[in-house]
């Protein structure tokens, strides 16, 4: 299952601060570790959920899920009922592009990828390569957009203003 960048950073910070730092004996090393936690927390504060990017990610996920489901159905592979129900729901067009739907899309995409790899032997080599290339392209596009959700740092703003 995919998790948001914010939750991912929070989990890393928590693990470093509460599970790793207490085990570090050196005061210097512990202070360096806690500085890293502070920096991760600052990154979390810089995430700016832009509605346009959220909408694009939902659309990309839905398109990718549809392609995987179509590929599975063409080869009589097992398509989870939850995926079919999700696509029918989304196909109705009455959805709000918010973080809850984005998270659900991420879960459905993960399920679609699992379903594809469970039925990969039903695909000929060229079709499997094309499907995996499409999946990788979609995931790369989503990751690139996620990076676009970080607000520029103060130092970047200063550098940009200098021209």
C-alpha positions in Angstrom: 0.0 0.0 0.0 1.2 3.5 -0.8 1.3 6.1 1.9 1.5 9.9 1.6 4.8 11.7 1.7 3.7 13.4 4.9 2.9 10.2 6.6 6.1 8.6 5.3 8.2 11.4 6.7 6.4 11.3 10.0 7.0 7.5 10.4 10.7 8.0 9.7 10.9 10.8 12.2 9.1 8.8 14.8 11.3 5.7 14.3 14.5 7.8 14.5 13.4 9.8 17.6 11.7 7.1 19.6 13.3 3.8 18.6 16.8 4.6 17.4 17.9 7.7 19.4 17.4 6.0 22.8 19.9 3.3 21.7 22.6 5.7 20.6 25.1 6.1 23.5 27.2 9.1 22.2 25.7 12.5 23.0 27.2 13.8 19.8 25.7 11.1 17.6 22.3 11.4 19.4 22.3 15.2 18.8 23.1 14.6 15.1 20.3 12.1 14.8 17.8 14.4 16.5 18.9 17.2 14.1 18.0 14.9 11.2 14.6 14.3 12.9 14.2 18.1 13.1 15.0 18.5 9.4 12.5 15.7 8.4 9.8 17.5 10.5 10.6 20.7 8.6 10.1 18.9 5.3 6.7 17.7 6.5 5.7 21.3 7.2 6.7 22.2 3.7 4.2 19.9 2.0 1.6 21.9 0.2 -1.3 19.8 -1.1 -2.2 21.5 -4.3 -5.7 20.6 -5.6 -4.6 20.5 -9.2 -1.8 18.0 -8.4 -4.1 15.9 -6.3 -6.6 15.8 -9.2 -3.9 14.8 -11.7 -2.7 12.0 -9.5 -6.2 10.7 -9.1 -6.7 10.8 -12.8 -3.3 9.1 -13.5 -4.1 6.4 -10.9 -7.5 5.7 -12.4 -6.2 5.5 -15.9 -3.5 3.1 -14.8 -5.9 1.0 -12.9 -8.3 0.8 -15.9 -5.4 -0.3 -18.2 -4.4 -3.0 -15.8 -8.0 -4.2 -15.3 -8.5 -4.2 -19.1 -5.3 -6.2 -19.6 -6.4 -8.8 -17.0 -9.9 -9.1 -18.4 -8.5 -9.6 -22.0 -6.5 -12.5 -20.7 -9.2 -13.9 -18.4 -7.2 -13.1 -15.3 -8.7 -12.6 -11.9 -9.8 -9.0 -11.3 -10.6 -8.3 -7.6 -14.3 -7.2 -7.3 -13.2 -4.2 -5.2 -11.2 -2.9 -8.2 -14.2 -3.3 -10.5 -16.5 -1.6 -8.0 -14.0 1.3 -7.6 -13.8 1.8 -11.4 -17.6 1.8 -11.7 -17.9 4.3 -8.8 -15.2 6.6 -10.4 -16.7 6.2 -13.8 -19.9 7.9 -12.6 -17.9 11.1 -12.4 -19.3 12.3 -9.1 -16.1 12.3 -7.2 -14.3 15.0 -5.2 -10.5 15.3 -5.8 -9.4 15.3 -2.2 -6.7 13.5 -0.2 -9.1 10.7 0.9 -9.9 9.8 -2.7 -6.2 10.0 -3.5 -5.3 7.6 -0.7 -8.1 5.2 -1.9 -6.7 5.5 -5.5 -3.2 4.6 -4.2 -4.7 1.5 -2.4 -6.6 0.5 -5.6 -3.5 1.0 -7.7 -1.5 -1.2 -5.3 -4.2 -3.8 -5.6 -4.2 -3.6 -9.4 -0.4 -4.0 -9.5 -0.7 -7.1 -7.2 -3.4 -8.5 -9.4 -1.3 -8.0 -12.5 1.8 -9.7 -11.1 -0.4 -12.6 -9.8 -1.6 -13.1 -13.4 1.6 -12.1 -15.2 2.1 -15.6 -16.7 -1.1 -15.0 -18.8 0.7 -12.2 -20.7 3.0 -12.8 -23.6 6.5 -11.3 -23.1 5.8 -8.2 -25.2 2.5 -7.5 -23.5 4.1 -8.0 -20.0 6.9 -5.7 -20.9 4.4 -3.0 -22.2 2.3 -3.3 -19.0 5.3 -3.1 -16.7 6.6 -0.1 -18.7 3.2 1.6 -18.4 3.2 0.9 -14.6 6.7 2.2 -14.1 5.9 5.4 -16.1 2.7 6.0 -14.1 4.5 5.5 -10.8 7.4 7.8 -11.9 4.8 10.5 -12.9 3.1 10.3 -9.5 6.5 10.5 -7.7 7.5 13.5 -9.8 4.2 15.2 -8.9 4.7 14.4 -5.2 8.0 16.3 -5.3 6.0 19.3 -6.8 4.0 19.5 -3.6 6.9 20.7 -1.5 6.9 24.4 -0.9 10.2 26.1 -1.8 12.6 26.5 1.1 13.5 29.9 2.4 17.0 29.6 0.9 15.5 28.6 -2.4 13.2 31.7 -2.4 16.2 33.9 -1.7 18.2 32.3 -4.5 15.3 32.7 -6.9 14.8 36.3 -6.0 18.4 37.1 -6.9 17.9 36.0 -10.5 
